[in-house]
Amino acid sequence: MKTFSIVLLAALLAVPSVAFGHSRHYQSSTSHSHSASVSTDLLDNGSRSIDFKGKRVIIKYDSGTPRRVEVNDRHELRVDGSLVKLDPDQQKLVGEFYEKIQQLVADAKAIGLEGAAIGLQGVGVAAAALTGVVNMLFTSYTSDDLERDVERKAAKIEAKADCLEAKADRLEMLADEVQDIYDQMEDSIPELRGDI
């Protein structure tokens, strides 16, 4: 299920920029300024949703307390709107969490864009196959020629897809790291434990 959530995140981050060039819910720049909302089981069992607003990561809980946790680019932690005073070890965990989740978002976006590009290349292979069928009707182009050409193009796409799958596996490992860090934050920071 975590892989599905990561792919969903990648798609949400990539599709607007690929399909529409922009979206009122998603803006991106090199300064990590983006806004997206993902209901996911990336953290835990699906009882939380993660929003990315500007340089803030916002975790909303479906029930219990806390209801909202926010971490910003200064690695400040707010729980239900209140700034939490952190000791150095807690501060390090919050900083690691923020940086890793930003990396996760950037990597997911890149994978989503690359996946969309591979998908478009697949459409190109299908179009080339259709063109090949038409050529078979009116030229000396044979079914062996068509099969050879399509297999050659498909092999290139398959190699790219295999590379993308390896990147997705690394992304899943990064998501596991984010989960582990958040678990450590919950263990270390009493305000995060609440009554969930």
C-alpha atoms as an extended CHARMM CRD file, in Angstrom:
* protein
*
       196  EXT
         1         1  MET       CA              0.0000000000        0.0000000000        0.0000000000  PROA      1               0.0000000000
         2         2  LYS       CA              2.9120000000        2.3360000000        0.6900000000  PROA      2               0.0000000000
         3         3  THR       CA              4.1110000000        1.9380000000       -2.9000000000  PROA      3               0.0000000000
         4         4  PHE       CA              0.6480000000        2.9520000000       -4.1150000000  PROA      4               0.0000000000
         5         5  SER       CA              0.7880000000        6.0340000000       -1.8880000000  PROA      5               0.0000000000
         6         6  ILE       CA              4.2010000000        6.9910000000       -3.2250000000  PROA      6               0.0000000000
         7         7  VAL       CA              3.0470000000        6.5400000000       -6.8130000000  PROA      7               0.0000000000
         8         8  LEU       CA             -0.0710000000        8.5920000000       -5.9940000000  PROA      8               0.0000000000
         9         9  LEU       CA              2.1300000000       11.3390000000       -4.5750000000  PROA      9               0.0000000000
        10        10  ALA       CA              4.3280000000       11.2470000000       -7.6770000000  PROA      10              0.0000000000
        11        11  ALA       CA              1.3030000000       11.4280000000       -9.9340000000  PROA      11              0.0000000000
        12        12  LEU       CA             -0.2510000000       14.2990000000       -7.9970000000  PROA      12              0.0000000000
        13        13  LEU       CA              2.9700000000       16.2390000000       -8.1890000000  PROA      13              0.0000000000
        14        14  ALA       CA              3.7510000000       15.4590000000      -11.8280000000  PROA      14              0.0000000000
        15        15  VAL       CA              0.4860000000       15.2710000000      -13.7120000000  PROA      15              0.0000000000
        16        16  PRO       CA             -0.5240000000       18.9250000000      -13.3560000000  PROA      16              0.0000000000
        17        17  SER       CA              2.8330000000       20.1100000000      -14.6410000000  PROA      17              0.0000000000
        18        18  VAL       CA              2.8980000000       17.5700000000      -17.4800000000  PROA      18              0.0000000000
        19        19  ALA       CA             -0.7140000000       17.7510000000      -18.5740000000  PROA      19              0.0000000000
        20        20  PHE       CA             -1.5580000000       21.3670000000      -17.8890000000  PROA      20              0.0000000000
        21        21  GLY       CA              1.7480000000       23.1660000000      -17.4810000000  PROA      21              0.0000000000
        22        22  HSD       CA              0.4630000000       24.5590000000      -14.2010000000  PROA      22              0.0000000000
        23        23  SER       CA             -2.2950000000       24.1760000000      -11.6750000000  PROA      23              0.0000000000
        24        24  ARG       CA             -3.8940000000       26.4880000000       -9.1700000000  PROA      24              0.0000000000
        25        25  HSD       CA             -3.1790000000       23.8260000000       -6.5260000000  PROA      25              0.0000000000
        26        26  TYR       CA              0.4300000000       23.2590000000       -7.4930000000  PROA      26              0.0000000000
        27        27  GLN       CA              3.2080000000       25.7250000000       -8.0250000000  PROA      27              0.0000000000
        28        28  SER       CA              6.8230000000       24.6850000000       -8.2050000000  PROA      28              0.0000000000
        29        29  SER       CA             10.1460000000       26.4610000000       -8.1750000000  PROA      29              0.0000000000
        30        30  THR       CA             13.6850000000       25.6760000000       -7.2150000000  PROA      30              0.0000000000
        31        31  SER       CA             13.0080000000       26.9160000000       -3.6850000000  PROA      31              0.0000000000
        32        32  HSD       CA             10.7110000000       23.9550000000       -2.8960000000  PROA      32              0.0000000000
        33        33  SER       CA              7.6790000000       26.2320000000       -3.0490000000  PROA      33              0.0000000000
        34        34  HSD       CA              4.8250000000       23.9040000000       -3.7950000000  PROA      34              0.0000000000
        35        35  SER       CA              1.4010000000       23.1380000000       -2.5590000000  PROA      35              0.0000000000
        36        36  ALA       CA             -0.1440000000       19.7080000000       -2.7090000000  PROA      36              0.0000000000
        37        37  SER       CA             -2.4040000000       17.6460000000       -0.5540000000  PROA      37              0.0000000000
        38        38  VAL       CA             -2.0380000000       13.8980000000       -0.2840000000  PROA      38              0.0000000000
        39        39  SER       CA             -4.2230000000       11.5980000000        1.7260000000  PROA      39              0.0000000000
        40        40  THR       CA             -1.8550000000        8.7440000000        2.2860000000  PROA      40              0.0000000000
        41        41  ASP       CA             -0.6580000000        5.9980000000        4.5290000000  PROA      41              0.0000000000
        42        42  LEU       CA              2.9280000000        7.1970000000        4.0720000000  PROA      42              0.0000000000
        43        43  LEU       CA              2.9630000000        7.8840000000        7.7860000000  PROA      43              0.0000000000
        44        44  ASP       CA              1.1840000000        5.1450000000        9.6820000000  PROA      44              0.0000000000
        45        45  ASN       CA             -1.9980000000        3.3660000000        8.7280000000  PROA      45              0.0000000000
        46        46  GLY       CA             -3.8590000000        5.9500000000        6.6910000000  PROA      46              0.0000000000
        47        47  SER       CA             -5.1490000000        7.9050000000        9.6960000000  PROA      47              0.0000000000
        48        48  ARG       CA             -3.2600000000       11.0210000000        8.5790000000  PROA      48              0.0000000000
        49        49  SER       CA             -3.0610000000       13.2380000000        5.5580000000  PROA      49              0.0000000000
        50        50  ILE       CA             -0.0300000000       15.2530000000        4.5360000000  PROA      50              0.0000000000
        51        51  ASP       CA             -0.2460000000       18.7170000000        3.0140000000  PROA      51              0.0000000000
        52        52  PHE       CA              2.6760000000       20.5690000000        1.4850000000  PROA      52              0.0000000000
        53        53  LYS       CA              2.0810000000       24.3110000000        1.5720000000  PROA      53              0.0000000000
        54        54  GLY       CA              4.9740000000       26.4880000000        0.5580000000  PROA      54              0.0000000000
        55        55  LYS       CA              7.8380000000       25.5260000000        2.8050000000  PROA      55              0.0000000000
        56        56  ARG       CA              5.6070000000       23.8330000000        5.3770000000  PROA      56              0.0000000000
        57        57  VAL       CA              4.7680000000       20.1810000000        5.8710000000  PROA      57              0.0000000000
        58        58  ILE       CA              1.3920000000       19.7980000000        7.5670000000  PROA      58              0.0000000000
        59        59  ILE       CA              0.1770000000       16.4920000000        8.9500000000  PROA      59              0.0000000000
        60        60  LYS       CA             -3.5130000000       16.3370000000        9.7690000000  PROA      60              0.0000000000
        61        61  TYR       CA             -4.8700000000       13.5300000000       11.9090000000  PROA      61              0.0000000000
        62        62  ASP       CA             -8.3170000000       12.0860000000       11.2420000000  PROA      62              0.0000000000
        63        63  SER       CA             -9.1370000000       11.8380000000       14.9460000000  PROA      63              0.0000000000
        64        64  GLY       CA             -7.7160000000       12.2460000000       18.4400000000  PROA      64              0.0000000000
        65        65  THR       CA             -5.0350000000       14.6670000000       19.4640000000  PROA      65              0.0000000000
        66        66  PRO       CA             -2.9930000000       16.1770000000       18.1340000000  PROA      66              0.0000000000
        67        67  ARG       CA             -5.1410000000       17.1310000000       15.1370000000  PROA      67              0.0000000000
        68        68  ARG       CA             -2.4510000000       19.0560000000       13.2350000000  PROA      68              0.0000000000
        69        69  VAL       CA              1.3430000000       18.9450000000       13.1870000000  PROA      69              0.0000000000
        70        70  GLU       CA              3.3750000000       21.4190000000       11.1580000000  PROA      70              0.0000000000
        71        71  VAL       CA              7.0960000000       21.5580000000       10.3940000000  PROA      71              0.0000000000
        72        72  ASN       CA              8.5810000000       24.4770000000        8.4620000000  PROA      72              0.0000000000
        73        73  ASP       CA             11.8550000000       25.1210000000        6.6640000000  PROA      73              0.0000000000
        74        74  ARG       CA             13.3730000000       26.5170000000        9.8840000000  PROA      74              0.0000000000
        75        75  HSD       CA             12.6780000000       23.0890000000       11.3970000000  PROA      75              0.0000000000
        76        76  GLU       CA             10.1930000000       24.5300000000       13.8490000000  PROA      76              0.0000000000
        77        77  LEU       CA              7.5020000000       22.1970000000       15.1160000000  PROA      77              0.0000000000
        78        78  ARG       CA              3.9600000000       23.3600000000       15.7780000000  PROA      78              0.0000000000
        79        79  VAL       CA              1.3790000000       21.0500000000       17.2970000000  PROA      79              0.0000000000
        80        80  ASP       CA             -2.2210000000       22.2160000000       17.0840000000  PROA      80              0.0000000000
        81        81  GLY       CA             -0.9410000000       25.7310000000       16.3990000000  PROA      81              0.0000000000
        82        82  SER       CA              1.4560000000       25.9520000000       19.3540000000  PROA      82              0.0000000000
        83        83  LEU       CA              5.2050000000       26.1760000000       18.8590000000  PROA      83              0.0000000000
        84        84  VAL       CA              6.9170000000       23.2660000000       20.6150000000  PROA      84              0.0000000000
        85        85  LYS       CA             10.1730000000       23.9400000000       22.4470000000  PROA      85              0.0000000000
        86        86  LEU       CA             12.6290000000       21.2400000000       21.3890000000  PROA      86              0.0000000000
        87        87  ASP       CA             15.8320000000       19.9790000000       22.9340000000  PROA      87              0.0000000000
        88        88  PRO       CA             18.8240000000       19.4960000000       20.5640000000  PROA      88              0.0000000000
        89        89  ASP       CA             18.0590000000       15.8090000000       19.8880000000  PROA      89              0.0000000000
        90        90  GLN       CA             14.4040000000       16.5410000000       19.1450000000  PROA      90              0.0000000000
        91        91  GLN       CA             15.4340000000       19.4630000000       16.9500000000  PROA      91              0.0000000000
        92        92  LYS       CA             17.7310000000       17.1680000000       14.9790000000  PROA      92              0.0000000000
        93        93  LEU       CA             14.8850000000       14.6800000000       14.4110000000  PROA      93              0.0000000000
        94        94  VAL       CA             12.5030000000       17.4260000000       13.2620000000  PROA      94              0.0000000000
        95        95  GLY       CA             15.1620000000       18.7700000000       10.9010000000  PROA      95              0.0000000000
        96        96  GLU       CA             15.8460000000       15.3090000000        9.4920000000  PROA      96              0.0000000000
        97        97  PHE       CA             12.1240000000       14.7200000000        9.0310000000  PROA      97              0.0000000000
        98        98  TYR       CA             11.6580000000       17.9930000000        7.1560000000  PROA      98              0.0000000000
        99        99  GLU       CA             14.6650000000       17.4870000000        4.8960000000  PROA      99              0.0000000000
       100       100  LYS       CA             13.8320000000       13.8480000000        4.1200000000  PROA      100             0.0000000000
       101       101  ILE       CA             10.2070000000       14.6000000000        3.3090000000  PROA      101             0.0000000000
       102       102  GLN       CA             11.2820000000       17.4610000000        1.0230000000  PROA      102             0.0000000000
       103       103  GLN       CA             13.6700000000       15.0460000000       -0.6930000000  PROA      103             0.0000000000
       104       104  LEU       CA             10.8380000000       12.5110000000       -0.9600000000  PROA      104             0.0000000000
       105       105  VAL       CA              8.5870000000       15.0850000000       -2.6440000000  PROA      105             0.0000000000
       106       106  ALA       CA             11.2980000000       16.1710000000       -5.0830000000  PROA      106             0.0000000000
       107       107  ASP       CA             12.2100000000       12.5850000000       -5.9590000000  PROA      107             0.0000000000
       108       108  ALA       CA              8.5360000000       11.6000000000       -6.3260000000  PROA      108             0.0000000000
       109       109  LYS       CA              7.9640000000       14.5240000000       -8.6760000000  PROA      109             0.0000000000
       110       110  ALA       CA             10.9780000000       13.5470000000      -10.7780000000  PROA      110             0.0000000000
       111       111  ILE       CA              9.7940000000        9.9320000000      -10.9510000000  PROA      111             0.0000000000
       112       112  GLY       CA              6.2980000000       11.0710000000      -11.8950000000  PROA      112             0.0000000000
       113       113  LEU       CA              7.6320000000       13.2470000000      -14.7050000000  PROA      113             0.0000000000
       114       114  GLU       CA              9.9080000000       10.4860000000      -15.9430000000  PROA      114             0.0000000000
       115       115  GLY       CA              7.0290000000        7.9920000000      -15.8040000000  PROA      115             0.0000000000
       116       116  ALA       CA              4.8300000000       10.3420000000      -17.7980000000  PROA      116             0.0000000000
       117       117  ALA       CA              7.5720000000       10.7180000000      -20.4050000000  PROA      117             0.0000000000
       118       118  ILE       CA              7.9470000000        6.9320000000      -20.6560000000  PROA      118             0.0000000000
       119       119  GLY       CA              4.1900000000        6.6310000000      -21.0300000000  PROA      119             0.0000000000
       120       120  LEU       CA              4.2500000000        9.1030000000      -23.8990000000  PROA      120             0.0000000000
       121       121  GLN       CA              7.0190000000        7.0990000000      -25.5410000000  PROA      121             0.0000000000
       122       122  GLY       CA              4.7910000000        4.0240000000      -25.2120000000  PROA      122             0.0000000000
       123       123  VAL       CA              2.0530000000        5.8940000000      -27.0470000000  PROA      123             0.0000000000
       124       124  GLY       CA              4.6360000000        6.6750000000      -29.7160000000  PROA      124             0.0000000000
       125       125  VAL       CA              5.4000000000        2.9590000000      -30.1100000000  PROA      125             0.0000000000
       126       126  ALA       CA              1.6990000000        2.2290000000      -30.5040000000  PROA      126             0.0000000000
       127       127  ALA       CA              1.4140000000        4.9600000000      -33.1440000000  PROA      127             0.0000000000
       128       128  ALA       CA              4.4750000000        3.5820000000      -34.9480000000  PROA      128             0.0000000000
       129       129  ALA       CA              2.9050000000        0.1120000000      -34.9110000000  PROA      129             0.0000000000
       130       130  LEU       CA             -0.2730000000        1.4770000000      -36.4780000000  PROA      130             0.0000000000
       131       131  THR       CA              1.7700000000        3.2820000000      -39.0930000000  PROA      131             0.0000000000
       132       132  GLY       CA              3.6380000000        0.0370000000      -39.7350000000  PROA      132             0.0000000000
       133       133  VAL       CA              0.3760000000       -1.8200000000      -40.3140000000  PROA      133             0.0000000000
       134       134  VAL       CA             -0.6610000000        0.7970000000      -42.8660000000  PROA      134             0.0000000000
       135       135  ASN       CA              2.7690000000        0.5370000000      -44.5090000000  PROA      135             0.0000000000
       136       136  MET       CA              2.3350000000       -3.2460000000      -44.7540000000  PROA      136             0.0000000000
       137       137  LEU       CA             -0.7970000000       -2.6620000000      -46.8040000000  PROA      137             0.0000000000
       138       138  PHE       CA              0.7980000000       -0.3190000000      -49.3390000000  PROA      138             0.0000000000
       139       139  THR       CA              4.5480000000       -1.0750000000      -49.3890000000  PROA      139             0.0000000000
       140       140  SER       CA              6.9760000000       -3.9710000000      -49.1910000000  PROA      140             0.0000000000
       141       141  TYR       CA              7.1580000000       -3.4640000000      -45.4130000000  PROA      141             0.0000000000
       142       142  THR       CA              6.4790000000       -6.8910000000      -43.8640000000  PROA      142             0.0000000000
       143       143  SER       CA              5.1490000000       -8.1500000000      -40.5680000000  PROA      143             0.0000000000
       144       144  ASP       CA              8.7270000000       -9.1970000000      -39.6950000000  PROA      144             0.0000000000
       145       145  ASP       CA              9.8340000000       -5.5780000000      -40.3010000000  PROA      145             0.0000000000
       146       146  LEU       CA              7.0090000000       -4.3350000000      -38.0930000000  PROA      146             0.0000000000
       147       147  GLU       CA              7.7860000000       -6.7950000000      -35.3140000000  PROA      147             0.0000000000
       148       148  ARG       CA             11.5010000000       -5.9350000000      -35.4070000000  PROA      148             0.0000000000
       149       149  ASP       CA             10.8700000000       -2.1810000000      -35.3060000000  PROA      149             0.0000000000
       150       150  VAL       CA              8.2840000000       -2.3590000000      -32.5260000000  PROA      150             0.0000000000
       151       151  GLU       CA             10.4200000000       -4.7160000000      -30.4280000000  PROA      151             0.0000000000
       152       152  ARG       CA             13.4370000000       -2.4090000000      -30.8040000000  PROA      152             0.0000000000
       153       153  LYS       CA             11.4430000000        0.6130000000      -29.6560000000  PROA      153             0.0000000000
       154       154  ALA       CA              9.7360000000       -1.3430000000      -26.8790000000  PROA      154             0.0000000000
       155       155  ALA       CA             13.1080000000       -2.6210000000      -25.5950000000  PROA      155             0.0000000000
       156       156  LYS       CA             14.3190000000        0.9540000000      -25.1670000000  PROA      156             0.0000000000
       157       157  ILE       CA             11.1880000000        1.8420000000      -23.2220000000  PROA      157             0.0000000000
       158       158  GLU       CA             11.4550000000       -1.2980000000      -21.1060000000  PROA      158             0.0000000000
       159       159  ALA       CA             15.0380000000       -0.4040000000      -20.1650000000  PROA      159             0.0000000000
       160       160  LYS       CA             13.8810000000        3.0560000000      -19.1010000000  PROA      160             0.0000000000
       161       161  ALA       CA             10.9890000000        1.5220000000      -17.1530000000  PROA      161             0.0000000000
       162       162  ASP       CA             13.3920000000       -0.8340000000      -15.3530000000  PROA      162             0.0000000000
       163       163  CYS       CA             15.5410000000        2.1520000000      -14.3810000000  PROA      163             0.0000000000
       164       164  LEU       CA             12.4350000000        3.9810000000      -13.1930000000  PROA      164             0.0000000000
       165       165  GLU       CA             11.4050000000        0.9660000000      -11.1120000000  PROA      165             0.0000000000
       166       166  ALA       CA             14.7960000000        1.0070000000       -9.3860000000  PROA      166             0.0000000000
       167       167  LYS       CA             14.2830000000        4.6960000000       -8.5980000000  PROA      167             0.0000000000
       168       168  ALA       CA             10.8200000000        3.9170000000       -7.2270000000  PROA      168             0.0000000000
       169       169  ASP       CA             12.3560000000        1.2360000000       -4.9940000000  PROA      169             0.0000000000
       170       170  ARG       CA             14.8160000000        3.8110000000       -3.6370000000  PROA      170             0.0000000000
       171       171  LEU       CA             11.8960000000        6.1900000000       -3.1400000000  PROA      171             0.0000000000
       172       172  GLU       CA             10.1040000000        3.5490000000       -1.0910000000  PROA      172             0.0000000000
       173       173  MET       CA             13.2130000000        3.1560000000        1.0800000000  PROA      173             0.0000000000
       174       174  LEU       CA             13.2360000000        6.9230000000        1.5770000000  PROA      174             0.0000000000
       175       175  ALA       CA              9.5590000000        6.7770000000        2.5690000000  PROA      175             0.0000000000
       176       176  ASP       CA             10.4750000000        4.1080000000        5.1340000000  PROA      176             0.0000000000
       177       177  GLU       CA             13.1790000000        6.4310000000        6.4920000000  PROA      177             0.0000000000
       178       178  VAL       CA             10.6150000000        9.2410000000        6.7930000000  PROA      178             0.0000000000
       179       179  GLN       CA              8.2880000000        6.8710000000        8.6860000000  PROA      179             0.0000000000
       180       180  ASP       CA             11.1090000000        5.7910000000       11.0080000000  PROA      180             0.0000000000
       181       181  ILE       CA             12.0710000000        9.3950000000       11.7440000000  PROA      181             0.0000000000
       182       182  TYR       CA              8.4490000000       10.3350000000       12.4370000000  PROA      182             0.0000000000
       183       183  ASP       CA              8.1170000000        7.3320000000       14.7620000000  PROA      183             0.0000000000
       184       184  GLN       CA             11.2330000000        8.5380000000       16.5950000000  PROA      184             0.0000000000
       185       185  MET       CA              9.7320000000       12.0240000000       16.8010000000  PROA      185             0.0000000000
       186       186  GLU       CA              6.5600000000       10.5940000000       18.3580000000  PROA      186             0.0000000000
       187       187  ASP       CA              8.6310000000        8.6390000000       20.8760000000  PROA      187             0.0000000000
       188       188  SER       CA             10.8040000000       11.6410000000       21.7070000000  PROA      188             0.0000000000
       189       189  ILE       CA              8.3230000000       14.5460000000       21.6540000000  PROA      189             0.0000000000
       190       190  PRO       CA              5.4200000000       14.1680000000       24.1190000000  PROA      190             0.0000000000
       191       191  GLU       CA              3.2430000000       16.6900000000       22.2670000000  PROA      191             0.0000000000
       192       192  LEU       CA              3.1100000000       14.3190000000       19.2830000000  PROA      192             0.0000000000
       193       193  ARG       CA              1.8720000000       11.3350000000       21.2590000000  PROA      193             0.0000000000
       194       194  GLY       CA             -1.5080000000       12.7220000000       22.3120000000  PROA      194             0.0000000000
       195       195  ASP       CA             -4.3940000000       10.2690000000       22.4820000000  PROA      195             0.0000000000
       196       196  ILE       CA             -4.3020000000        8.8570000000       18.9630000000  PROA      196             0.0000000000
